[in-house]
Amino acid sequence: MYRSVNRHTSLHIITSITITMDIPADIIEHMNAGAFESLCEHLRARSDLVQNMTLMTISGFCRNCLAKWMVLEARKLSKQLCSDDKLTDRYIQEGEKCLDIANTLNNWGYEDAAKIVYGCTYAEWKKRHQSKATEEQLRLYNESKNLHATHDATLLKCDDNEYKRQTELSQAILTRLKAGAFESLCEHLRARSDLVPNMELMTISGFCRNCLAKWLVAEARHISNQIVSNEVVNLYLSENQRNIVDTLDSFGYDEAAQLVYGCTYPEWKKRHMKKATDEQLERYNASKSLHATHNKELLATRSQKVNYQHETATTKPSQAAAAQICVPNQQNSLLSDVCCQEVDAIAPSAAETKPLSGHKVLRPPTGSTKLTIGILTVSDRAAANAYESGDLSGPMVESTIRRIIDSFNASFKDQDLVVNNFVKDIVPDEKAQIEEMLLRWSGEASRQEDSSNVCNLIFTTGGTGFSPRDVTPEATISILDRECRGLMSWASIELTSKQPLATLSRAAAGVCGKTIIINLPGNPAGAAQVAELLFPIILHAIED
């Protein structure tokens, strides 16, 4: 694997058509970490539908394994840190002591990792989402134990239960831990190539090995955009930026599949894939609501059309040049026989920071910004618990915001975005109940009892269409002190080029007291898309 490669070593990927890709090891690390985050986000959005026991039974791993692999990577890095000067230079920040970081890594445990995987503590997730197993599920689980991942219990233990943490782990170290966990997952699946078919994995979890490869490609595009953008600090290399951008833009599914499968996908398919039975196909087709979706345009390789003749070797490509880079090259085998649904009108991956029209993304305000964010799902059916999957739009918005914040904090060293609390609730499509909740979270209710839930920003999801029961915009406007019509008009224009139905949204936005309120659509993908577009801008309004 590639965790031991230093940052100046290139990873050489030789495909069946003899293409050599040179990608620095630190960028591979960020790609792996980004794919790991996409997987965790996928599983968080399906917390009620994808139970840990079922995932363990079919694939031999579950969310807890992802957390444990992060802990094991922390122990590994702790051992290497103080004996490797290159690692010390890379991961120890100014003012930090190597021994303190090593101690923190040795006492960074399962509960710390579980918060990253689950988006909350494991105890909280278990209380909200875990269902009692049936006798049949327990039987199948016990019969599948030869598949199950094993973890060294001695390494998972913290060195000192009384240890008082002197410092938190940096984003660079957390990226390393996520990347290591992703590699461990790929190793786990490679060792079970004959026992864990992609179709079965897709059926019960909504993702498969091909999804892991596609998330790597999406992260490559994200990093390319970061290097090119004038507004984003270059975290990776100070030289040869054009070559890196070229390499990342030509990195496609075929190359990513080799990192996941350990060989080309056609080779793996020939060795390990078996013809699906009619029963397997029926279950697979019945599970399509679970399946991960990927932006086909984002996954396409990009041909280089930029003329750099007026730029020096050390100058970053201009924003205009960056816009010219995005020319898709369709000569890439993005699809496999069994994989994810391909859709054109879909929200971009959370890894993609460049909105659909190619406009410049605002960098966040400098300094420390602490937020309390409310997410109010407005839905008769969700309020009545009529969805088998539970509410998906609220969790999707939360995971999107968390992803953007993590990306900003990793990219900009002069700012620190922190969400102190996500306040979440579900109400039916009743105007009075929507108004009451918005006023309460804005701190404007007549009898405000709990000031801890007063939000800087509130997203509502649902109720923005033309049904007689769609009253979210009316409820929102009725309690606003000032409406901001331009914001939603701009969002509609930006999104219409990709999804014409965006023009049918009646969403409103504005200010109630000191709280900004924004209506999002009820569709989970659409809600994530609008939130991703508007959040970087809203941060500046909150700062004001």
Secondary structure, DSSP 8 states (H G I E B T S, - for coil): --TTS-TT-EEEEE-TT--EEEEEHHHHHHHHHHHHHHHHHHHHTTTTTS-HHHHHHHHS--HHHHHHHHHHHHHHHHHHHTT-HHHHHHH--TT--HHHHHHHHHT--HHHHHHHHHSS-HHHHHHHH-----HHHHHHHHHTTTT-----HHHHS-S-TT---SS---HHHHHHHHHHHHHHHHHHHHTTTTTS-HHHHHHHHS--HHHHHHHHHHHHHHHHHHHH-TTS---S-SS-HHHHHHHHHH--HHHHHHHHHSS-HHHHHHHH-----HHHHHHHHHTGGG--EEEHHHHSEEE-----TTS-TTS---HHHHHHH-EEE--S----SS--EEESS----TT--S-TT--------SEEEEEEEEEEEE-HHHHTT--TT---HHHHHHHHHHHHHHHHHHH-TTEEEEEEEEEEEEE-S-HHHHHHHHHHHTT-STT---GGG--SEEEEES--SSSTT--HHHHHHHH-SEE-HHHHHHHHHHHHTT-GGGGG----EEEETTEEEEEE-SSHHHHHHHHHHHHHHHHHHHH-
